[in-house]
């Protein structure tokens, strides 16, 4: 990953943290250094960790991985990394956790957040494609599959869209 992707990812995480703070949503921000990561994760297929653990009253918690991604305007989808999605899916199944991707970018001024559970990426019938740039697999996930929250929306809107 080049430095511009790391910087944009860090900015997206910071903006998401600000959104959580604005809405008084309790969270744990997970440090991404190697020392805070159990070696067991690297030895198994569930070697991914999210950026945040969001704590929700009367519900529990969800793991969230923040992505700074732009839509593929030609096909109106987001390219979700296949390997990462499968690792999160394994983590979700083995430990009975809820894991979500949350996407935004500078084009949205980080005021729109697109939410999707890992399971939906895998279960929606989307076929894996191979990137011509990286030769890596990805799921071309249509914009309609995401739940959109604006800067002023409460997280309650997310759950009203699910149920």
KETOR-80131 format. One line per field, with one value per residue (C-alpha): residue in one letter; residue number from 1; x, y, z. Coordinates in Angstrom, 1 decimal, m for minus. Layout:
N
residuo <- c(a/...)
num <- c(NUM/...)
xx <- c(X/...)
yy <- c(Y/...)
zz <- c(Z/...)
This chain:
163
residuo <- c(x/x/x/x/x/x/x/x/x/x/x/x/x/x/x/x/x/x/x/x/x/x/x/x/x/x/x/x/x/x/x/x/x/x/x/x/x/x/x/x/x/x/x/x/x/x/x/x/x/x/x/x/x/x/x/x/x/x/x/x/x/x/x/x/x/x/x/x/x/x/x/x/x/x/x/x/x/x/x/x/x/x/x/x/x/x/x/x/x/x/x/x/x/x/x/x/x/x/x/x/x/x/x/x/x/x/x/x/x/x/x/x/x/x/x/x/x/x/x/x/x/x/x/x/x/x/x/x/x/x/x/x/x/x/x/x/x/x/x/x/x/x/x/x/x/x/x/x/x/x/x/x/x/x/x/x/x/x/x/x/x/x/x)
num <- c(1/2/3/4/5/6/7/8/9/10/11/12/13/14/15/16/17/18/19/20/21/22/23/24/25/26/27/28/29/30/31/32/33/34/35/36/37/38/39/40/41/42/43/44/45/46/47/48/49/50/51/52/53/54/55/56/57/58/59/60/61/62/63/64/65/66/67/68/69/70/71/72/73/74/75/76/77/78/79/80/81/82/83/84/85/86/87/88/89/90/91/92/93/94/95/96/97/98/99/100/101/102/103/104/105/106/107/108/109/110/111/112/113/114/115/116/117/118/119/120/121/122/123/124/125/126/127/128/129/130/131/132/133/134/135/136/137/138/139/140/141/142/143/144/145/146/147/148/149/150/151/152/153/154/155/156/157/158/159/160/161/162/163)
xx <- c(0.0/1.5/1.7/m1.2/m3.5/m2.3/m2.8/m6.3/m7.1/m5.9/m7.9/m11.1/m10.5/m10.1/m13.2/m15.2/m13.9/m15.2/m18.6/m18.8/m17.8/m20.4/m23.1/m21.8/m21.3/m18.9/m16.1/m12.7/m10.2/m7.9/m4.2/m2.8/0.7/2.2/2.7/m1.1/m1.9/m1.8/0.5/m2.4/m4.2/m1.2/m1.1/m4.8/m7.1/m8.8/m5.8/m7.6/m8.5/m11.0/m10.3/m13.1/m15.2/m18.5/m20.5/m24.3/m26.7/m28.9/m27.3/m23.7/m20.9/m19.9/m16.4/m15.9/m13.2/m13.1/m12.3/m11.4/m12.7/m14.0/m16.8/m16.1/m18.2/m18.4/m20.1/m21.4/m19.8/m17.1/m14.3/m14.2/m11.0/m11.7/m9.0/m9.7/m13.5/m12.9/m10.6/m13.2/m15.9/m13.8/m13.3/m17.0/m18.0/m15.4/m16.1/m19.7/m19.0/m20.6/m18.1/m18.9/m17.1/m17.8/m16.7/m16.3/m13.9/m12.9/m15.5/m18.2/m16.1/m16.4/m19.9/m21.5/m20.8/m21.7/m22.2/m22.3/m21.9/m19.2/m21.8/m23.8/m20.8/m20.3/m24.0/m25.4/m24.4/m21.7/m19.1/m15.5/m13.5/m9.8/m8.2/m6.2/m4.1/m3.2/m4.2/m6.0/m9.6/m12.4/m16.2/m17.7/m20.4/m23.1/m23.9/m27.5/m26.2/m24.9/m26.8/m26.0/m25.7/m25.1/m23.1/m26.3/m27.9/m28.0/m26.7/m30.4/m31.0/m28.6/m30.6/m33.9/m32.6/m31.6/m34.7)
yy <- c(0.0/3.4/6.3/8.2/5.3/5.1/8.8/8.8/5.7/7.5/10.6/8.5/6.9/10.3/11.6/8.5/8.9/12.5/11.3/8.8/11.5/13.9/11.3/10.2/6.6/4.8/3.0/1.4/2.6/m0.4/0.3/m1.2/m1.9/m5.4/m5.4/m5.0/m7.9/m11.5/m13.7/m16.3/m14.1/m14.3/m18.1/m18.6/m17.5/m14.8/m12.5/m9.2/m6.7/m3.8/m0.2/0.3/m1.7/0.3/m0.3/m0.2/m0.1/m3.2/m4.7/m5.3/m4.3/m4.4/m4.4/m1.7/m1.5/2.0/2.3/5.4/4.3/5.9/4.5/2.9/5.5/3.3/0.4/2.3/m0.1/m0.2/m2.7/m4.7/m6.7/m10.5/m11.7/m9.2/m9.9/m13.6/m13.1/m10.9/m13.4/m16.1/m13.9/m13.2/m16.9/m18.3/m15.8/m14.9/m11.2/m8.7/m7.1/m4.2/m2.2/1.6/3.6/7.3/9.6/13.2/13.4/13.0/15.4/12.4/13.5/10.4/7.0/3.8/0.8/m2.8/m6.0/m8.4/m11.2/m9.1/m8.7/m12.5/m13.5/m11.0/m13.2/m10.8/m12.7/m12.1/m10.2/m9.9/m6.4/m5.7/m3.3/m5.5/m9.0/m9.4/m10.5/m8.1/m8.0/m5.3/m4.2/m1.9/1.3/0.1/m2.7/m0.1/1.7/5.4/7.6/11.3/13.3/14.3/10.8/8.9/5.3/4.4/4.9/2.1/m0.4/0.9/m0.1/m3.6/m4.6)
zz <- c(0.0/m0.9/1.5/m0.1/0.6/4.2/4.7/3.3/5.4/8.5/7.6/7.1/10.5/12.2/10.5/11.5/15.1/15.0/13.8/16.7/19.2/17.7/18.2/21.6/20.5/22.7/20.9/21.3/18.7/17.9/17.6/14.4/15.5/15.6/19.4/20.0/17.7/19.0/16.9/16.8/14.3/11.9/12.3/11.4/8.7/10.8/10.8/10.5/13.0/12.7/13.3/15.8/18.2/18.6/21.7/21.4/24.3/24.6/21.5/22.2/19.9/16.3/14.7/12.1/9.4/7.9/4.2/2.2/m1.2/m4.3/m6.3/m9.7/m11.6/m14.7/m12.8/m9.8/m7.3/m4.6/m5.0/m1.7/m1.2/m1.4/0.9/3.6/3.4/3.8/6.8/8.5/7.7/9.3/12.4/12.5/12.3/14.7/17.4/16.8/16.0/13.8/11.4/9.0/6.4/6.6/3.5/2.9/1.1/0.4/m2.4/0.3/2.6/5.0/5.8/4.3/5.6/3.6/5.9/4.9/7.0/5.8/5.5/3.0/0.8/0.7/0.6/m1.9/m4.9/m6.0/m8.0/m7.4/m10.0/m10.5/m10.6/m13.8/m11.7/m8.7/m9.9/m6.6/m6.2/m5.2/m4.8/m7.0/m4.5/m5.9/m4.1/m3.5/m1.2/1.4/4.1/3.9/7.0/6.7/9.1/10.9/11.0/14.2/14.3/15.0/11.3/10.5/12.6/11.2/7.8/8.9/10.7)
